[in-house]
Amino acid sequence: MQLIFAVVQDKDVVRLSERLVKAGIRATKLASTGGFLRAGNTTFMIGVDDSRVEEALEHIKQSCRSRDQLVTPLTPLGNQVESFVSYPVSVQVGGATVFIVKVDRFEQF
């Protein structure tokens, strides 16, 4: 058995949830926040048999897409604030960050 942690942008959560339910893949969703953009994410914990890992990954790939977003960098701390001019920059957000971990033991009560 494998445990898949998939960190997904909130805009893709509904699409991924629906795909997993239709495929009969159970998942637990946890609210999370990204460190760089400080934006809301959802972390899916998906436990699957080894034979279904690729299927679960395909559902994640099909549901989560990256997109460009304009963000304004944070102002620096210290004495340089007066000379700092922040311009919005385009960064790529979304998609999914996935970790797969082997599960030695699984029990459900």
N, C-alpha and C positions, 0 to 999 in steps of 0.2 A: 504494500500500500504506500501511496505517496500523498504528501500534503502540499498543496499548491497555495502559495500566498500571492494574490494578484492585487496590486495597488492600482486603482482605476480612477480616472477623473470622474467627478460626480455626473457629468453630462452623459457618460456612457453606462451608468449603473443599470438603468431600467432595461436597456437593450440586452446587456449581458445577463441580467437576472432572468429575463424571459427565455433566452436561449438555453440557459442551464436547466430551468424548470422543464422545458419541452423535451430536453434530452434525458431527463431523469437523473441529473447530477445535482446532488445536494450541496449547499454551500451556506456558510455563515458570513454575514456582512458586519463589518465593524467600521464606524465612522473614524476617519483619520484626517490629519492635516499635513500638507507638504511643507517642508522646511524652506525651500527656495522662494516659492510664490506665496507661501502661507495661505494656500487655497484649500478648500475642502476636497477630500478624496474619500473613497471607500475602499477598504481592504477586504477582499474576499478570502475566506479560508475554505478551500475545496479539498475534501478527502476523497481520493479515487483509487481504485485498483490500478496496478501497474499497466494493465492492458487498456485503460481509458485515459491515460495521461495525455497522449497526443490528441485525442478527441476533445478533451477539456481545453487544451491549449488552442486548438483551432477555433473553438467558440470564443475564446478571449480575443484572438487575433481578428475575427470577423466582427466583433462587437465594439472594440476599442480603437479609435482612430486618433491620430495626432492632428493638431491644428495649430495655427500661428495665433499668438495673442500679444497685444501691445501691453507692456508693463513699464512703469516708471521706477527706476532704481531708487533704493533707499538713500537718503542723504547721509554723507559720512559724519562720523562723530569727531568732535575736537574743534580745533581752530580753523579748519578749512571750509566751514559751512558757508561763509560769505561768498567764496569764489566758486562754489559748486553749483552748476546748472544741470538740472536733470531733464533729459530728453527721453521720451518713451522709446523703448527698443522692442523689436519683435523677437519673441522667443517661441520655441516649439513646445507645446504642452500636450497633454493627453497621451493617448496610447495606453500601454500598461507596463508596469514593472512587475516581473514575475520571479518568484523564488520557488524552487521545488525541493522538498525535503523528504527523505525516506522515513517512514514511520515504522518503528520496531514493534509497536503494540497499539491496538485500537480496541476500545471497549465502549459500548453504548448502554446506558442504564435507563 
